[in-house]
Amino acid sequence: MVPGDRGGFWASGVWGAPRRHRVPPGQHRGGFWGVAPPGQHRVTTVAFDIGGVLLDWDPRHLYRRLIPDPAELADFLGRICTPQWHLAHDLGADTERSCRDLARRHPRHADLIMAWIDDADEMVAGQFDAVVGVLADVKAAGFRCLALSNMEGHKYLRRRSAYPFFGMFDGCVISGFEGVAKPQREIFEILLSRYGLEPHATVFVDDNAGNVAAARELGMLAVRYLAADQLRRDLGGLGMRVPGHPG
């Protein structure tokens, strides 16, 4: 899973910045949603990214504790445990084996590298409660809710157990199980085919501009996530009457 930095490592090759408004698992707020006005395609489904939208995932949450010096931290995550290295995990590679292989190549940093697997839960600082509130409102209004995420399969299973909001999803497409990852076209096609979706009636929410562009190329109503209030306004602009709840 890539961190939510309004672009992520796909664009820059570096880890993203942490977001605000995180809370412990299970807390959220919500309101109510309406239906699309006449003359517009009726939205039936909203597919959410997870990391950077619903969960505050960032490896720096862990490594700031282990590497207090900012320059050393940037060097470690930019040269050793890089986004490109982690992408293989999102595509289904065995994370523990990958960490052990990398530790053999960088023995001076072996303990830090193994923390990637041993202390992985510390990379998630919590859920973004305002966005979980948006998800709850969409679900309560009768829209189909799905997840489309780049994430290791075993991490998805653990996080699904830890965060109750996963129970609001009607289905999930996770890169670690599929062997393809956003922004590859194939993973969007899996989502559309598996759940019988019409692209023009499906909203996709992601904080990564490249992923949003890829979804739009398939005809999906893709929204780039920046903040919960903005997301509500954008969904309203797509015909889902969104009340002015701040989340």
C-alpha positions as CSV (number, residue, x, y, z in Angstrom):
1,M,0.0,0.0,0.0
2,V,1.3,3.4,-0.9
3,P,1.1,6.4,1.5
4,G,-1.4,9.1,0.9
5,D,0.5,12.1,-0.3
6,R,-1.8,13.5,-3.1
7,G,0.3,11.8,-5.7
8,G,2.2,9.1,-3.9
9,F,5.5,7.5,-5.0
10,W,4.1,6.8,-8.4
11,A,4.8,10.3,-9.4
12,S,7.8,11.2,-7.3
13,G,9.6,8.0,-6.2
14,V,9.5,9.1,-2.6
15,W,7.3,8.3,0.4
16,G,4.4,10.7,0.9
17,A,3.4,13.0,3.7
18,P,1.2,11.9,6.6
19,R,-2.4,13.2,6.7
20,R,-4.4,14.7,9.6
21,H,-7.6,13.6,11.4
22,R,-6.6,10.1,12.4
23,V,-8.3,8.3,15.3
24,P,-8.2,4.8,16.8
25,P,-10.0,1.9,15.0
26,G,-13.8,1.9,15.0
27,Q,-14.6,5.6,15.4
28,H,-16.5,7.6,12.8
29,R,-19.2,10.2,12.2
30,G,-21.8,10.5,9.5
31,G,-24.9,12.0,8.0
32,F,-27.3,11.3,5.0
33,W,-27.0,11.3,1.2
34,G,-29.6,11.8,-1.5
35,V,-30.1,10.6,-5.1
36,A,-28.8,11.9,-8.4
37,P,-30.9,14.6,-10.1
38,P,-32.7,14.0,-13.3
39,G,-30.6,14.1,-16.5
40,Q,-27.5,12.7,-15.0
41,H,-26.2,9.1,-15.0
42,R,-27.4,7.6,-11.7
43,V,-24.4,6.7,-9.6
44,T,-24.8,3.2,-8.2
45,T,-21.4,2.4,-6.7
46,V,-18.5,4.2,-5.0
47,A,-15.1,2.4,-4.9
48,F,-12.7,3.7,-2.3
49,D,-8.9,3.5,-2.1
50,I,-7.8,2.6,1.5
51,G,-4.3,3.9,2.2
52,G,-4.2,7.7,2.2
53,V,-8.0,7.9,2.0
54,L,-9.4,5.7,4.9
55,L,-6.3,4.6,6.7
56,D,-3.3,6.8,7.6
57,W,-0.6,4.4,6.4
58,D,3.0,5.6,6.0
59,P,6.2,3.7,6.8
60,R,7.6,6.9,8.4
61,H,5.2,6.5,11.3
62,L,7.3,3.5,12.3
63,Y,10.7,4.6,11.1
64,R,10.6,8.0,12.8
65,R,10.8,6.1,16.1
66,L,13.7,3.9,14.9
67,I,15.7,6.6,13.0
68,P,15.3,9.9,14.8
69,D,17.6,11.8,12.5
70,P,15.5,13.2,9.5
71,A,18.4,13.0,7.1
72,E,19.2,9.4,8.0
73,L,15.5,8.5,7.8
74,A,15.2,10.0,4.3
75,D,18.3,8.2,3.2
76,F,17.0,4.8,4.5
77,L,13.6,5.1,2.9
78,G,15.0,6.6,-0.3
79,R,17.8,4.2,-0.8
80,I,17.0,0.9,0.9
81,C,13.4,0.4,1.8
82,T,12.2,2.3,-1.3
83,P,8.7,2.6,-2.8
84,Q,9.9,0.6,-5.8
85,W,11.0,-2.2,-3.5
86,H,7.7,-2.2,-1.6
87,L,5.7,-2.3,-4.8
88,A,6.6,-6.0,-5.2
89,H,4.8,-6.7,-1.9
90,D,1.7,-5.0,-3.2
91,L,1.9,-7.3,-6.2
92,G,2.0,-10.4,-4.1
93,A,5.6,-11.0,-3.3
94,D,6.4,-12.7,0.1
95,T,7.2,-9.7,2.3
96,E,9.2,-11.6,4.9
97,R,11.3,-13.2,2.3
98,S,11.8,-9.9,0.5
99,C,12.9,-8.3,3.8
100,R,15.4,-11.1,4.5
101,D,16.8,-10.8,1.0
102,L,17.2,-7.0,1.4
103,A,18.8,-7.4,4.9
104,R,21.4,-9.7,3.4
105,R,22.3,-7.0,0.9
106,H,22.4,-4.4,3.6
107,P,23.6,-6.1,6.8
108,R,24.3,-2.9,8.6
109,H,20.6,-2.1,8.3
110,A,19.3,-5.6,8.8
111,D,17.4,-4.8,12.0
112,L,15.7,-1.8,10.5
113,I,14.8,-3.7,7.4
114,M,13.2,-6.6,9.4
115,A,11.2,-4.0,11.3
116,W,9.2,-3.6,8.1
117,I,7.6,-7.0,8.7
118,D,8.1,-7.3,12.5
119,D,6.5,-3.9,13.4
120,A,4.3,-3.3,10.4
121,D,1.3,-2.4,12.4
122,E,3.1,0.8,13.5
123,M,2.9,2.1,9.9
124,V,-0.8,2.6,10.4
125,A,-1.5,5.6,12.7
126,G,-5.3,5.0,12.6
127,Q,-8.2,5.7,10.4
128,F,-9.3,9.0,8.9
129,D,-12.6,9.4,10.8
130,A,-14.1,12.1,8.6
131,V,-13.7,9.9,5.5
132,V,-15.0,6.8,7.3
133,G,-18.0,9.1,8.0
134,V,-18.4,9.7,4.3
135,L,-18.2,5.9,3.6
136,A,-20.9,5.4,6.3
137,D,-23.2,8.0,4.7
138,V,-22.8,6.5,1.2
139,K,-23.6,3.1,2.6
140,A,-26.6,4.3,4.6
141,A,-28.0,5.9,1.4
142,G,-28.1,2.5,-0.4
143,F,-25.1,3.0,-2.7
144,R,-22.9,0.0,-3.3
145,C,-19.5,0.5,-1.6
146,L,-16.3,-1.3,-2.7
147,A,-12.6,-1.0,-2.0
148,L,-9.8,-1.0,-4.6
149,S,-6.4,-0.9,-2.9
150,N,-2.7,-1.6,-3.5
151,M,-2.0,-3.7,-0.4
152,E,-0.4,-7.0,0.6
153,G,-2.9,-9.7,1.0
154,H,-1.9,-10.7,4.6
155,K,-1.9,-7.0,5.7
156,Y,-5.4,-6.6,4.2
157,L,-6.7,-9.5,6.3
158,R,-5.2,-8.1,9.5
159,R,-6.5,-4.6,8.8
160,R,-9.9,-5.9,7.9
161,S,-10.1,-7.5,11.4
162,A,-8.7,-4.4,13.1
163,Y,-10.9,-1.7,11.5
164,P,-14.7,-2.1,11.6
165,F,-15.3,0.1,8.6
166,F,-14.2,-2.7,6.3
167,G,-17.5,-4.3,7.2
168,M,-19.3,-1.6,5.2
169,F,-17.8,-2.7,1.9
170,D,-19.8,-4.9,-0.4
171,G,-16.5,-6.3,-1.9
172,C,-12.8,-5.6,-2.2
173,V,-10.2,-5.9,-4.9
174,I,-6.7,-6.0,-3.3
175,S,-3.6,-6.0,-5.5
176,G,-1.7,-8.5,-3.4
177,F,-4.4,-11.1,-4.3
178,E,-4.7,-10.1,-7.9
179,G,-1.0,-9.7,-8.9
180,V,-1.7,-6.4,-10.6
181,A,-1.7,-2.9,-9.0
182,K,-3.0,0.6,-9.6
183,P,-2.5,2.4,-11.9
184,Q,-2.4,-0.7,-14.2
185,R,-5.6,-0.9,-16.3
186,E,-6.1,-4.6,-15.5
187,I,-6.9,-4.0,-11.8
188,F,-9.7,-1.6,-12.7
189,E,-11.0,-4.1,-15.2
190,I,-11.1,-6.7,-12.5
191,L,-13.2,-4.4,-10.3
192,L,-15.6,-3.6,-13.1
193,S,-16.0,-7.2,-14.3
194,R,-16.2,-8.9,-10.9
195,Y,-18.9,-6.7,-9.6
196,G,-20.8,-6.1,-12.8
197,L,-20.2,-2.4,-12.8
198,E,-21.0,0.2,-15.5
199,P,-18.0,2.6,-15.5
200,H,-20.2,5.7,-16.0
201,A,-22.2,4.8,-12.9
202,T,-19.1,4.0,-10.7
203,V,-17.3,6.7,-8.7
204,F,-13.7,5.9,-7.8
205,V,-12.0,7.8,-5.0
206,D,-8.2,7.9,-4.7
207,D,-5.6,10.3,-3.4
208,N,-3.1,9.4,-6.2
209,A,-3.5,11.5,-9.4
210,G,-2.1,8.7,-11.6
211,N,-4.7,6.3,-10.3
212,V,-7.5,8.8,-10.8
213,A,-6.3,9.4,-14.4
214,A,-6.2,5.6,-15.1
215,A,-9.8,5.2,-13.8
216,R,-11.0,8.1,-16.0
217,E,-9.5,6.4,-19.0
218,L,-11.9,3.5,-18.5
219,G,-14.8,5.9,-18.2
220,M,-15.2,5.8,-14.4
221,L,-16.2,8.9,-12.5
222,A,-12.9,9.3,-10.7
223,V,-12.4,11.8,-7.9
224,R,-9.1,12.7,-6.4
225,Y,-9.3,12.8,-2.7
226,L,-7.8,15.7,-0.8
227,A,-10.1,16.2,2.2
228,A,-13.4,14.8,3.4
229,D,-15.3,18.0,2.9
230,Q,-14.0,18.3,-0.6
231,L,-14.9,14.7,-1.3
232,R,-18.5,15.4,-0.2
233,R,-18.7,18.4,-2.6
234,D,-17.2,16.4,-5.4
235,L,-19.7,13.6,-4.9
236,G,-22.5,16.1,-4.9
237,G,-21.2,17.5,-8.2
238,L,-21.6,14.0,-9.7
239,G,-25.3,13.9,-8.8
240,M,-25.2,12.5,-5.2
241,R,-26.9,15.2,-3.1
242,V,-24.3,15.7,-0.4
243,P,-25.4,17.6,2.8
244,G,-23.0,20.0,4.3
245,H,-21.7,17.8,7.2
246,P,-18.1,18.5,8.0
247,G,-17.4,14.8,8.8
